[in-house]
Amino acid sequence: MNRLERTFALKISSIMAARMFGLFMIFPVFSVYANEYTNTTPYLIGLAIGIYGLTQALLQIPFGYLSDQFGRKPILVIGLVLFFIGSVVAAESTDIMGIVAGRALQGSGAISAVLMAYLADYVSPEQRAKANAFVGAQIGAAFMLSILLGPIITVNFGISGLFWSISALSIVALLIVVFMPHTRPKTQYKMSLHNFKKILNYDLLRLDLSAFSLHLVLTCAFIVMPVLLVDNNIIEIKDNWKMYLPVILLSFAGMIPMIILAEKYKKTKAVLLTAIGALIISQILFYKTTLNYTTFFAIMTIFFVAFNSLEALLPSLLSRTASTDKRGLAMGMFSTSQFLGAFMGGVFGGWIYNKFGINSVFLFTTLIATIWWISMFTMKQNN
């Protein structure tokens, strides 16, 4: 990529990272701290963690379509303002339903597809895979840092302080957007059944299933993993960083060769199947293994090597598959699937935990990931 492309990719990844922090910093702590709120149940904990995925899923396609019609920048501003309002609502809440409402508002700022399309607008087709892989890697880094910093902020400032920190991050993201270029789309189209059918081909739907499955497994895992850490006396919440920091470093070291194999040596299918397989193994190990510091650390590392690799590769693969004129719409569908997976993970993960016990959640995630692996096995290698 040239200097302008690198700079633009950095800006896009910074906005995505700010939102990623905001959406995921509660993951490693909320299951443990949720009892501070009135009317808390395991089901409502799952709903509070995953509800942002429902509003994201409902609004990704409309936001992507509107950005194709009116330009990316004004839609980004609207989305980030909604995200800020939701963060403030959650910060001021004392009842679990207030957190649910705030997280739903956070999710209504559904700009992931807009950001991905914006990036594709300003990066040449030859460099688009690199740009998407770069942004995907930054998103993975932001996610891991959110898991690391969430417990530190919460221990010192409480859940309310965590949401106020998220509000500040949304303002930073807004400032970045203000100084980005605004251009109107060259071509426009109507939201018709004919146009929508163009993003429902088998290759794109397979990627949509991938986004759905990955984030369903992630959300389910973070409903139960913080509780397992505490219940098994593995580590205190305030010291979580001692677990997550080395996991972050090792998982990124493990991700790099997988990205190189996929992007440079065109082994995308093999890498995807390997990563999904590692995800399945991690869920089986969580279900079967007696957990202590060493075993939890090892399984977490396997899990996050797989997650980070998939999170980086899937947007890059999508950018090569979607047509140029419907990119905003296609990426809207992809992001809809991603966040619908997060919502379903929160709802079903919380329900299974409440109904059948904590370990049963890993049986559910193993089933979903296995179905996903089978669907990707039929993918053509040249994708």
Secondary structure, 3 states (H helix, E strand, C coil): CCHHHHHHHHHHHHHHHHHHHHHHCCCCCHHHHHHHCECCCHHHHHHHHHHHHHHHHHHHHHHHHHHHHHCHHHHHHHHHHHHHHHHHHHHCCCEHHHHHHHHHHHHHCCCHHHHHHHHHHHCCHHHHHHHHHHHHHHHHHHHHHHHHHHHHHHHHHHHHHHHHHHHHHHHHHHHHHHCCCCCCCCCCCCCCHHHHHCCCCHHHHHHHHHHHHHHHHHHHHHHHHHHHHHHCCCCCHHHHHHHHHHHHHHHHHHHHHHHHHHHCCCCHHHHHHHHHHHHHHHHHHHHHCCCCHHHHHHHHHHHHHHHHHHHHHHHHHHHHHCCCCCHHHHHHHHHHHHHHHHHHHHHHHHHHHHHHCCCHHHHHHHHHHHHHHHHHHCCCCCC
